[in-house]
Amino acid sequence: MSLKGISKITWILLVFPLIVFGEESRNLELSESTNQTQVVLPTQILTLKNNVIVTNFIDNSLLIGTDFGEVLELKLNEKFPSLLVKLPNIASFYAESYAPKVYSLDRFGQKILIHSEGDYGTKNLFLFANSSLEVLPNMESLNIKKAAFVDEEKVFLGLASNEIVLYDLKARKILYRKQLSEASFSDFALDIKNGNYVVACESGILYFGSIHNGKVIAELEGENKDNVYQVKMSYAGDKVSFIAAGQDRNVGLYQFDLKTYKINSYRIKADFLVYSVGMSEDSGFGAYMQNERSEVMIFKIASKQKIALLKGHTSLLNNIIFVHSKQIISSEDGKNILIWDLKE
């Protein structure tokens, strides 16, 4: 069992009604604190019937995948999510029929890419469009860990073997398949506008490269000595920033200059294994899971100044999303999705 799995056992999960959505506007500022860090409680709490596995914020709406084969959508101007599709049940050696877990979600235009659990330990990759669900063939052997759109006709895949794959949906063929290292794959993030990927793996090294041909442009290392659970990146002019969530309790920060190829980096020590991180689109703010209570620390990336501590989760985090610098969505391995509004 993984460390994350072991630590989950220590949590007491509450049982909620089908959906509860609270609006509590309970932000508190501790003026007596030595660093003037805000303690912020969620303004909205969304509680689902089933456990959240993955979230992805695209085009002002939140896609949500659960452990019950559901793909939900929460639009920011709405209080309740809608069910987009329920995946068909799968089979295993122990059960003839049960709902699959949804591992990753992405959207391009009217199409949604759904990566989920398949029969007998395999993985499925679906396209959902116009109320129609289509399973992509011959994906079982790839052992996909994450999938995302590159454009309407191509998807980027991260495999358990730490290979990256560019797949042509129209031609139904692999355009390239590249091994990054012998370490196990953990996560990737894409910047479609600039045509780049970053891949995190068990070694703690981040691989930054070109989506078009898979070529590695830079290897970023030194701030995490163990598995990186999650990675995010953002652009600001000619500089690319990366934030990494480490099993070694370190948050790794890197900045790569696209003109000079110079790399600057530092790390922040957390109080627990860092399962999730976030970064604002302008690279100004970062966020990370601070401790075993899943409190989220918000800080300024340039100065490392801690500006807010978000409290309210009851289970380990799986994602932190900056809607903008003053609004954050975070999700957990339990049933809760929390929305936070920070003070100026």
JOZIKA-V366334 format. One record per run of one state. SS is the DSSP state (@ for helix, = for strand, . for the rest). FROM is the first residue (numbers start at 1). TO is the last residue. Records with the same first field share a line. If there is no record, write none. Layout:
SS->FROM-TO ; FROM-TO
This chain:
.->1-2 ; 9-19 ; 24-27 ; 30-37 ; 42-43 ; 48-51 ; 59-60 ; 67-69 ; 76-81 ; 87-89 ; 91-97 ; 99-101 ; 109-110 ; 118-118 ; 122-122 ; 130-131 ; 136-139 ; 143-143 ; 152-153 ; 160-162 ; 169-172 ; 180-184 ; 192-195 ; 202-205 ; 211-215 ; 221-227 ; 237-238 ; 247-249 ; 258-262 ; 270-276 ; 280-284 ; 290-295 ; 301-305 ; 312-316 ; 325-326 ; 333-335 ; 342-344
@->3-8 ; 119-121 ; 140-142
=->20-23 ; 28-29 ; 38-41 ; 44-47 ; 52-58 ; 61-66 ; 70-75 ; 82-86 ; 90-90 ; 98-98 ; 102-108 ; 111-117 ; 123-129 ; 132-135 ; 144-151 ; 154-159 ; 163-168 ; 173-179 ; 185-191 ; 196-201 ; 206-210 ; 216-220 ; 228-236 ; 239-246 ; 250-257 ; 263-269 ; 277-279 ; 285-289 ; 296-300 ; 306-311 ; 317-324 ; 327-332 ; 336-341
